[in-house]
Amino acid sequence: VQGEHRHKDENRSERSFFFKSTTLPPGTQIDQLQSHLTDDGQLKIEAPFVEQKETPKPIEVEKQEGGK
């Protein structure tokens, strides 16, 4: 995300920038990402999330031969 704020009056002019990045978890549907400003000026970003299920890995058990 990047943004810019501009302010100008009769005595001065202001311009500021911000940059923010984040890593989204696996399963985030970035092609359906939506963003908008709320009534109070906050940026809201939403994206659906599909939980990724890991396939269970088989556990190999060693056989012990000959009991001592």
PDB file of N, CA, C and O in Angstrom:
ATOM      1  N   VAL A   1       0.857  -1.174   0.000  1.00  0.00           N
ATOM      2  CA  VAL A   1       0.000   0.000   0.000  1.00  0.00           C
ATOM      3  C   VAL A   1       0.893   1.223   0.000  1.00  0.00           C
ATOM      4  O   VAL A   1       1.909   1.261   0.695  1.00  0.00           O
ATOM      5  N   GLN A   2       0.524   2.199  -0.761  1.00  0.00           N
ATOM      6  CA  GLN A   2       1.216   3.480  -0.696  1.00  0.00           C
ATOM      7  C   GLN A   2       0.175   4.578  -0.764  1.00  0.00           C
ATOM      8  O   GLN A   2      -0.862   4.425  -1.409  1.00  0.00           O
ATOM      9  N   GLY A   3       0.451   5.669  -0.107  1.00  0.00           N
ATOM     10  CA  GLY A   3      -0.486   6.776  -0.086  1.00  0.00           C
ATOM     11  C   GLY A   3       0.227   8.111  -0.081  1.00  0.00           C
ATOM     12  O   GLY A   3       1.433   8.197   0.147  1.00  0.00           O
ATOM     13  N   GLU A   4      -0.547   9.147  -0.336  1.00  0.00           N
ATOM     14  CA  GLU A   4      -0.007  10.495  -0.366  1.00  0.00           C
ATOM     15  C   GLU A   4      -1.024  11.437   0.263  1.00  0.00           C
ATOM     16  O   GLU A   4      -2.228  11.304   0.044  1.00  0.00           O
ATOM     17  N   HIS A   5      -0.535  12.376   1.035  1.00  0.00           N
ATOM     18  CA  HIS A   5      -1.388  13.401   1.641  1.00  0.00           C
ATOM     19  C   HIS A   5      -0.882  14.763   1.184  1.00  0.00           C
ATOM     20  O   HIS A   5       0.313  15.050   1.251  1.00  0.00           O
ATOM     21  N   ARG A   6      -1.804  15.593   0.721  1.00  0.00           N
ATOM     22  CA  ARG A   6      -1.435  16.947   0.298  1.00  0.00           C
ATOM     23  C   ARG A   6      -2.259  17.958   1.076  1.00  0.00           C
ATOM     24  O   ARG A   6      -3.453  17.766   1.301  1.00  0.00           O
ATOM     25  N   HIS A   7      -1.603  19.039   1.483  1.00  0.00           N
ATOM     26  CA  HIS A   7      -2.286  20.137   2.172  1.00  0.00           C
ATOM     27  C   HIS A   7      -1.694  21.449   1.664  1.00  0.00           C
ATOM     28  O   HIS A   7      -0.476  21.615   1.582  1.00  0.00           O
ATOM     29  N   LYS A   8      -2.576  22.359   1.330  1.00  0.00           N
ATOM     30  CA  LYS A   8      -2.099  23.638   0.824  1.00  0.00           C
ATOM     31  C   LYS A   8      -2.964  24.736   1.433  1.00  0.00           C
ATOM     32  O   LYS A   8      -4.191  24.633   1.454  1.00  0.00           O
ATOM     33  N   ASP A   9      -2.320  25.781   1.923  1.00  0.00           N
ATOM     34  CA  ASP A   9      -3.046  26.980   2.342  1.00  0.00           C
ATOM     35  C   ASP A   9      -2.310  28.187   1.767  1.00  0.00           C
ATOM     36  O   ASP A   9      -1.383  28.027   0.973  1.00  0.00           O
ATOM     37  N   GLU A  10      -2.710  29.380   2.157  1.00  0.00           N
ATOM     38  CA  GLU A  10      -2.109  30.566   1.531  1.00  0.00           C
ATOM     39  C   GLU A  10      -0.642  30.788   1.899  1.00  0.00           C
ATOM     40  O   GLU A  10       0.064  31.505   1.191  1.00  0.00           O
ATOM     41  N   ASN A  11      -0.169  30.180   3.002  1.00  0.00           N
ATOM     42  CA  ASN A  11       1.216  30.391   3.438  1.00  0.00           C
ATOM     43  C   ASN A  11       2.169  29.247   3.102  1.00  0.00           C
ATOM     44  O   ASN A  11       3.380  29.452   3.013  1.00  0.00           O
ATOM     45  N   ARG A  12       1.636  28.063   2.918  1.00  0.00           N
ATOM     46  CA  ARG A  12       2.540  26.928   2.713  1.00  0.00           C
ATOM     47  C   ARG A  12       1.837  25.791   1.977  1.00  0.00           C
ATOM     48  O   ARG A  12       0.622  25.787   1.781  1.00  0.00           O
ATOM     49  N   SER A  13       2.660  24.838   1.586  1.00  0.00           N
ATOM     50  CA  SER A  13       2.165  23.646   0.911  1.00  0.00           C
ATOM     51  C   SER A  13       2.861  22.439   1.542  1.00  0.00           C
ATOM     52  O   SER A  13       4.072  22.466   1.759  1.00  0.00           O
ATOM     53  N   GLU A  14       2.110  21.395   1.834  1.00  0.00           N
ATOM     54  CA  GLU A  14       2.649  20.189   2.446  1.00  0.00           C
ATOM     55  C   GLU A  14       2.310  18.991   1.588  1.00  0.00           C
ATOM     56  O   GLU A  14       1.241  18.921   0.980  1.00  0.00           O
ATOM     57  N   ARG A  15       3.237  18.051   1.550  1.00  0.00           N
ATOM     58  CA  ARG A  15       3.002  16.818   0.821  1.00  0.00           C
ATOM     59  C   ARG A  15       3.746  15.713   1.560  1.00  0.00           C
ATOM     60  O   ARG A  15       4.950  15.825   1.794  1.00  0.00           O
ATOM     61  N   SER A  16       3.048  14.656   1.923  1.00  0.00           N
ATOM     62  CA  SER A  16       3.689  13.540   2.618  1.00  0.00           C
ATOM     63  C   SER A  16       3.261  12.221   1.986  1.00  0.00           C
ATOM     64  O   SER A  16       2.187  12.107   1.396  1.00  0.00           O
ATOM     65  N   PHE A  17       4.126  11.240   2.128  1.00  0.00           N
ATOM     66  CA  PHE A  17       3.894   9.925   1.544  1.00  0.00           C
ATOM     67  C   PHE A  17       4.042   8.868   2.623  1.00  0.00           C
ATOM     68  O   PHE A  17       4.751   9.065   3.610  1.00  0.00           O
ATOM     69  N   PHE A  18       3.365   7.742   2.424  1.00  0.00           N
ATOM     70  CA  PHE A  18       3.607   6.597   3.298  1.00  0.00           C
ATOM     71  C   PHE A  18       3.583   5.326   2.457  1.00  0.00           C
ATOM     72  O   PHE A  18       2.918   5.249   1.423  1.00  0.00           O
ATOM     73  N   PHE A  19       4.317   4.351   2.927  1.00  0.00           N
ATOM     74  CA  PHE A  19       4.393   3.056   2.269  1.00  0.00           C
ATOM     75  C   PHE A  19       4.264   1.991   3.343  1.00  0.00           C
ATOM     76  O   PHE A  19       4.872   2.103   4.408  1.00  0.00           O
ATOM     77  N   LYS A  20       3.483   0.968   3.075  1.00  0.00           N
ATOM     78  CA  LYS A  20       3.300  -0.124   4.027  1.00  0.00           C
ATOM     79  C   LYS A  20       3.210  -1.422   3.239  1.00  0.00           C
ATOM     80  O   LYS A  20       2.482  -1.505   2.250  1.00  0.00           O
ATOM     81  N   SER A  21       3.940  -2.423   3.674  1.00  0.00           N
ATOM     82  CA  SER A  21       3.830  -3.726   3.025  1.00  0.00           C
ATOM     83  C   SER A  21       3.643  -4.789   4.091  1.00  0.00           C
ATOM     84  O   SER A  21       4.042  -4.612   5.242  1.00  0.00           O
ATOM     85  N   THR A  22       3.040  -5.880   3.698  1.00  0.00           N
ATOM     86  CA  THR A  22       2.822  -6.988   4.615  1.00  0.00           C
ATOM     87  C   THR A  22       2.823  -8.281   3.819  1.00  0.00           C
ATOM     88  O   THR A  22       2.580  -8.276   2.612  1.00  0.00           O
ATOM     89  N   THR A  23       3.089  -9.364   4.481  1.00  0.00           N
ATOM     90  CA  THR A  23       3.041 -10.674   3.850  1.00  0.00           C
ATOM     91  C   THR A  23       1.712 -11.315   4.204  1.00  0.00           C
ATOM     92  O   THR A  23       1.366 -11.437   5.379  1.00  0.00           O
ATOM     93  N   LEU A  24       0.979 -11.719   3.200  1.00  0.00           N
ATOM     94  CA  LEU A  24      -0.316 -12.351   3.426  1.00  0.00           C
ATOM     95  C   LEU A  24      -0.127 -13.852   3.569  1.00  0.00           C
ATOM     96  O   LEU A  24       0.745 -14.436   2.926  1.00  0.00           O
ATOM     97  N   PRO A  25      -0.937 -14.474   4.406  1.00  0.00           N
ATOM     98  CA  PRO A  25      -0.784 -15.917   4.611  1.00  0.00           C
ATOM     99  C   PRO A  25      -1.216 -16.717   3.383  1.00  0.00           C
ATOM    100  O   PRO A  25      -2.020 -16.240   2.581  1.00  0.00           O
ATOM    101  N   PRO A  26      -0.685 -17.931   3.235  1.00  0.00           N
ATOM    102  CA  PRO A  26      -1.139 -18.789   2.140  1.00  0.00           C
ATOM    103  C   PRO A  26      -2.647 -18.974   2.241  1.00  0.00           C
ATOM    104  O   PRO A  26      -3.192 -19.120   3.336  1.00  0.00           O
ATOM    105  N   GLY A  27      -3.304 -18.966   1.115  1.00  0.00           N
ATOM    106  CA  GLY A  27      -4.753 -19.120   1.107  1.00  0.00           C
ATOM    107  C   GLY A  27      -5.495 -17.809   0.920  1.00  0.00           C
ATOM    108  O   GLY A  27      -6.710 -17.815   0.723  1.00  0.00           O
ATOM    109  N   THR A  28      -4.786 -16.676   0.977  1.00  0.00           N
ATOM    110  CA  THR A  28      -5.423 -15.380   0.748  1.00  0.00           C
ATOM    111  C   THR A  28      -5.744 -15.235  -0.734  1.00  0.00           C
ATOM    112  O   THR A  28      -4.874 -15.411  -1.587  1.00  0.00           O
ATOM    113  N   GLN A  29      -6.977 -14.919  -1.026  1.00  0.00           N
ATOM    114  CA  GLN A  29      -7.433 -14.795  -2.412  1.00  0.00           C
ATOM    115  C   GLN A  29      -7.174 -13.368  -2.903  1.00  0.00           C
ATOM    116  O   GLN A  29      -8.081 -12.536  -2.913  1.00  0.00           O
ATOM    117  N   ILE A  30      -5.923 -13.089  -3.313  1.00  0.00           N
ATOM    118  CA  ILE A  30      -5.545 -11.720  -3.660  1.00  0.00           C
ATOM    119  C   ILE A  30      -6.250 -11.206  -4.917  1.00  0.00           C
ATOM    120  O   ILE A  30      -6.356  -9.996  -5.115  1.00  0.00           O
ATOM    121  N   ASP A  31      -6.732 -12.116  -5.764  1.00  0.00           N
ATOM    122  CA  ASP A  31      -7.460 -11.660  -6.951  1.00  0.00           C
ATOM    123  C   ASP A  31      -8.834 -11.094  -6.583  1.00  0.00           C
ATOM    124  O   ASP A  31      -9.484 -10.462  -7.415  1.00  0.00           O
ATOM    125  N   GLN A  32      -9.282 -11.316  -5.336  1.00  0.00           N
ATOM    126  CA  GLN A  32     -10.567 -10.791  -4.871  1.00  0.00           C
ATOM    127  C   GLN A  32     -10.388  -9.699  -3.813  1.00  0.00           C
ATOM    128  O   GLN A  32     -11.338  -9.348  -3.113  1.00  0.00           O
ATOM    129  N   LEU A  33      -9.180  -9.168  -3.698  1.00  0.00           N
ATOM    130  CA  LEU A  33      -8.876  -8.127  -2.715  1.00  0.00           C
ATOM    131  C   LEU A  33      -9.662  -6.850  -3.020  1.00  0.00           C
ATOM    132  O   LEU A  33      -9.767  -6.438  -4.175  1.00  0.00           O
ATOM    133  N   GLN A  34     -10.208  -6.234  -1.978  1.00  0.00           N
ATOM    134  CA  GLN A  34     -10.947  -4.981  -2.126  1.00  0.00           C
ATOM    135  C   GLN A  34     -10.469  -4.000  -1.071  1.00  0.00           C
ATOM    136  O   GLN A  34     -10.135  -4.394   0.047  1.00  0.00           O
ATOM    137  N   SER A  35     -10.436  -2.724  -1.425  1.00  0.00           N
ATOM    138  CA  SER A  35     -10.028  -1.702  -0.461  1.00  0.00           C
ATOM    139  C   SER A  35     -10.939  -0.492  -0.595  1.00  0.00           C
ATOM    140  O   SER A  35     -11.450  -0.193  -1.674  1.00  0.00           O
ATOM    141  N   HIS A  36     -11.130   0.202   0.534  1.00  0.00           N
ATOM    142  CA  HIS A  36     -11.912   1.434   0.533  1.00  0.00           C
ATOM    143  C   HIS A  36     -11.588   2.249   1.781  1.00  0.00           C
ATOM    144  O   HIS A  36     -11.058   1.724   2.760  1.00  0.00           O
ATOM    145  N   LEU A  37     -11.912   3.526   1.732  1.00  0.00           N
ATOM    146  CA  LEU A  37     -11.733   4.395   2.897  1.00  0.00           C
ATOM    147  C   LEU A  37     -13.017   4.392   3.704  1.00  0.00           C
ATOM    148  O   LEU A  37     -14.110   4.509   3.150  1.00  0.00           O
ATOM    149  N   THR A  38     -12.880   4.258   5.026  1.00  0.00           N
ATOM    150  CA  THR A  38     -14.040   4.313   5.901  1.00  0.00           C
ATOM    151  C   THR A  38     -14.447   5.774   6.095  1.00  0.00           C
ATOM    152  O   THR A  38     -13.729   6.685   5.685  1.00  0.00           O
ATOM    153  N   ASP A  39     -15.602   5.987   6.724  1.00  0.00           N
ATOM    154  CA  ASP A  39     -16.088   7.349   6.961  1.00  0.00           C
ATOM    155  C   ASP A  39     -15.122   8.182   7.798  1.00  0.00           C
ATOM    156  O   ASP A  39     -15.082   9.406   7.672  1.00  0.00           O
ATOM    157  N   ASP A  40     -14.337   7.511   8.659  1.00  0.00           N
ATOM    158  CA  ASP A  40     -13.383   8.247   9.493  1.00  0.00           C
ATOM    159  C   ASP A  40     -11.983   8.320   8.874  1.00  0.00           C
ATOM    160  O   ASP A  40     -11.021   8.687   9.548  1.00  0.00           O
ATOM    161  N   GLY A  41     -11.875   7.964   7.577  1.00  0.00           N
ATOM    162  CA  GLY A  41     -10.605   8.136   6.869  1.00  0.00           C
ATOM    163  C   GLY A  41      -9.627   6.987   6.981  1.00  0.00           C
ATOM    164  O   GLY A  41      -8.476   7.123   6.567  1.00  0.00           O
ATOM    165  N   GLN A  42     -10.055   5.846   7.532  1.00  0.00           N
ATOM    166  CA  GLN A  42      -9.167   4.690   7.647  1.00  0.00           C
ATOM    167  C   GLN A  42      -9.244   3.854   6.369  1.00  0.00           C
ATOM    168  O   GLN A  42     -10.315   3.697   5.784  1.00  0.00           O
ATOM    169  N   LEU A  43      -8.112   3.326   5.949  1.00  0.00           N
ATOM    170  CA  LEU A  43      -8.075   2.447   4.785  1.00  0.00           C
ATOM    171  C   LEU A  43      -8.414   1.036   5.244  1.00  0.00           C
ATOM    172  O   LEU A  43      -7.777   0.503   6.152  1.00  0.00           O
ATOM    173  N   LYS A  44      -9.409   0.436   4.621  1.00  0.00           N
ATOM    174  CA  LYS A  44      -9.817  -0.917   4.971  1.00  0.00           C
ATOM    175  C   LYS A  44      -9.557  -1.805   3.762  1.00  0.00           C
ATOM    176  O   LYS A  44     -10.022  -1.517   2.660  1.00  0.00           O
ATOM    177  N   ILE A  45      -8.811  -2.884   3.975  1.00  0.00           N
ATOM    178  CA  ILE A  45      -8.466  -3.811   2.912  1.00  0.00           C
ATOM    179  C   ILE A  45      -8.992  -5.188   3.318  1.00  0.00           C
ATOM    180  O   ILE A  45      -8.720  -5.664   4.420  1.00  0.00           O
ATOM    181  N   GLU A  46      -9.738  -5.814   2.428  1.00  0.00           N
ATOM    182  CA  GLU A  46     -10.323  -7.113   2.722  1.00  0.00           C
ATOM    183  C   GLU A  46     -10.050  -8.077   1.576  1.00  0.00           C
ATOM    184  O   GLU A  46     -10.060  -7.693   0.407  1.00  0.00           O
ATOM    185  N   ALA A  47      -9.805  -9.340   1.931  1.00  0.00           N
ATOM    186  CA  ALA A  47      -9.621 -10.394   0.940  1.00  0.00           C
ATOM    187  C   ALA A  47     -10.102 -11.701   1.555  1.00  0.00           C
ATOM    188  O   ALA A  47      -9.826 -11.977   2.723  1.00  0.00           O
ATOM    189  N   PRO A  48     -10.815 -12.501   0.782  1.00  0.00           N
ATOM    190  CA  PRO A  48     -11.235 -13.804   1.298  1.00  0.00           C
ATOM    191  C   PRO A  48     -10.023 -14.688   1.580  1.00  0.00           C
ATOM    192  O   PRO A  48      -8.958 -14.527   0.985  1.00  0.00           O
ATOM    193  N   PHE A  49     -10.218 -15.612   2.492  1.00  0.00           N
ATOM    194  CA  PHE A  49      -9.142 -16.491   2.922  1.00  0.00           C
ATOM    195  C   PHE A  49      -9.659 -17.924   2.919  1.00  0.00           C
ATOM    196  O   PHE A  49     -10.717 -18.211   3.480  1.00  0.00           O
ATOM    197  N   VAL A  50      -8.910 -18.818   2.286  1.00  0.00           N
ATOM    198  CA  VAL A  50      -9.232 -20.237   2.293  1.00  0.00           C
ATOM    199  C   VAL A  50      -8.122 -20.939   3.057  1.00  0.00           C
ATOM    200  O   VAL A  50      -6.958 -20.908   2.659  1.00  0.00           O
ATOM    201  N   GLU A  51      -8.500 -21.574   4.161  1.00  0.00           N
ATOM    202  CA  GLU A  51      -7.496 -22.236   5.002  1.00  0.00           C
ATOM    203  C   GLU A  51      -6.851 -23.386   4.238  1.00  0.00           C
ATOM    204  O   GLU A  51      -7.535 -24.233   3.662  1.00  0.00           O
ATOM    205  N   GLN A  52      -5.531 -23.397   4.248  1.00  0.00           N
ATOM    206  CA  GLN A  52      -4.777 -24.445   3.577  1.00  0.00           C
ATOM    207  C   GLN A  52      -4.636 -25.630   4.528  1.00  0.00           C
ATOM    208  O   GLN A  52      -4.177 -25.480   5.660  1.00  0.00           O
ATOM    209  N   LYS A  53      -5.033 -26.799   4.060  1.00  0.00           N
ATOM    210  CA  LYS A  53      -4.921 -28.003   4.885  1.00  0.00           C
ATOM    211  C   LYS A  53      -3.681 -28.767   4.458  1.00  0.00           C
ATOM    212  O   LYS A  53      -3.457 -29.015   3.273  1.00  0.00           O
ATOM    213  N   GLU A  54      -2.881 -29.134   5.451  1.00  0.00           N
ATOM    214  CA  GLU A  54      -1.680 -29.913   5.152  1.00  0.00           C
ATOM    215  C   GLU A  54      -2.053 -31.382   5.078  1.00  0.00           C
ATOM    216  O   GLU A  54      -2.869 -31.865   5.862  1.00  0.00           O
ATOM    217  N   THR A  55      -1.454 -32.084   4.137  1.00  0.00           N
ATOM    218  CA  THR A  55      -1.704 -33.517   4.066  1.00  0.00           C
ATOM    219  C   THR A  55      -0.841 -34.198   5.118  1.00  0.00           C
ATOM    220  O   THR A  55       0.353 -33.916   5.226  1.00  0.00           O
ATOM    221  N   PRO A  56      -1.441 -35.089   5.890  1.00  0.00           N
ATOM    222  CA  PRO A  56      -0.656 -35.747   6.943  1.00  0.00           C
ATOM    223  C   PRO A  56       0.444 -36.622   6.345  1.00  0.00           C
ATOM    224  O   PRO A  56       0.250 -37.288   5.327  1.00  0.00           O
ATOM    225  N   LYS A  57       1.588 -36.604   6.996  1.00  0.00           N
ATOM    226  CA  LYS A  57       2.715 -37.409   6.551  1.00  0.00           C
ATOM    227  C   LYS A  57       2.737 -38.700   7.365  1.00  0.00           C
ATOM    228  O   LYS A  57       2.584 -38.672   8.587  1.00  0.00           O
ATOM    229  N   PRO A  58       2.929 -39.835   6.685  1.00  0.00           N
ATOM    230  CA  PRO A  58       2.972 -41.101   7.437  1.00  0.00           C
ATOM    231  C   PRO A  58       4.225 -41.159   8.314  1.00  0.00           C
ATOM    232  O   PRO A  58       5.290 -40.661   7.951  1.00  0.00           O
ATOM    233  N   ILE A  59       4.058 -41.772   9.453  1.00  0.00           N
ATOM    234  CA  ILE A  59       5.177 -41.931  10.391  1.00  0.00           C
ATOM    235  C   ILE A  59       5.682 -43.363  10.264  1.00  0.00           C
ATOM    236  O   ILE A  59       4.925 -44.324  10.405  1.00  0.00           O
ATOM    237  N   GLU A  60       6.966 -43.479   9.996  1.00  0.00           N
ATOM    238  CA  GLU A  60       7.550 -44.818   9.874  1.00  0.00           C
ATOM    239  C   GLU A  60       8.034 -45.273  11.242  1.00  0.00           C
ATOM    240  O   GLU A  60       8.708 -44.538  11.964  1.00  0.00           O
ATOM    241  N   VAL A  61       7.674 -46.501  11.576  1.00  0.00           N
ATOM    242  CA  VAL A  61       8.073 -47.086  12.864  1.00  0.00           C
ATOM    243  C   VAL A  61       9.082 -48.176  12.580  1.00  0.00           C
ATOM    244  O   VAL A  61       8.835 -49.066  11.766  1.00  0.00           O
ATOM    245  N   GLU A  62      10.225 -48.106  13.257  1.00  0.00           N
ATOM    246  CA  GLU A  62      11.246 -49.137  13.073  1.00  0.00           C
ATOM    247  C   GLU A  62      10.895 -50.351  13.922  1.00  0.00           C
ATOM    248  O   GLU A  62      10.493 -50.228  15.079  1.00  0.00           O
ATOM    249  N   LYS A  63      11.055 -51.527  13.319  1.00  0.00           N
ATOM    250  CA  LYS A  63      10.852 -52.760  14.066  1.00  0.00           C
ATOM    251  C   LYS A  63      12.160 -53.144  14.737  1.00  0.00           C
ATOM    252  O   LYS A  63      13.231 -53.075  14.135  1.00  0.00           O
ATOM    253  N   GLN A  64      12.054 -53.545  15.980  1.00  0.00           N
ATOM    254  CA  GLN A  64      13.244 -54.010  16.694  1.00  0.00           C
ATOM    255  C   GLN A  64      13.204 -55.529  16.737  1.00  0.00           C
ATOM    256  O   GLN A  64      12.228 -56.127  17.188  1.00  0.00           O
ATOM    257  N   GLU A  65      14.271 -56.135  16.264  1.00  0.00           N
ATOM    258  CA  GLU A  65      14.336 -57.594  16.243  1.00  0.00           C
ATOM    259  C   GLU A  65      15.258 -58.072  17.325  1.00  0.00           C
ATOM    260  O   GLU A  65      16.254 -57.424  17.650  1.00  0.00           O
ATOM    261  N   GLY A  66      14.919 -59.214  17.881  1.00  0.00           N
ATOM    262  CA  GLY A  66      15.760 -59.829  18.903  1.00  0.00           C
ATOM    263  C   GLY A  66      15.748 -59.052  20.193  1.00  0.00           C
ATOM    264  O   GLY A  66      16.439 -58.038  20.295  1.00  0.00           O
ATOM    265  N   GLY A  67      15.019 -59.467  21.149  1.00  0.00           N
ATOM    266  CA  GLY A  67      14.939 -58.751  22.419  1.00  0.00           C
ATOM    267  C   GLY A  67      16.060 -59.104  23.353  1.00  0.00           C
ATOM    268  O   GLY A  67      16.249 -60.283  23.654  1.00  0.00           O
ATOM    269  N   LYS A  68      16.798 -58.158  23.818  1.00  0.00           N
ATOM    270  CA  LYS A  68      17.878 -58.399  24.794  1.00  0.00           C
ATOM    271  C   LYS A  68      17.519 -57.748  26.083  1.00  0.00           C
ATOM    272  O   LYS A  68      18.283 -57.823  27.046  1.00  0.00           O
TER     273      LYS A  68
END
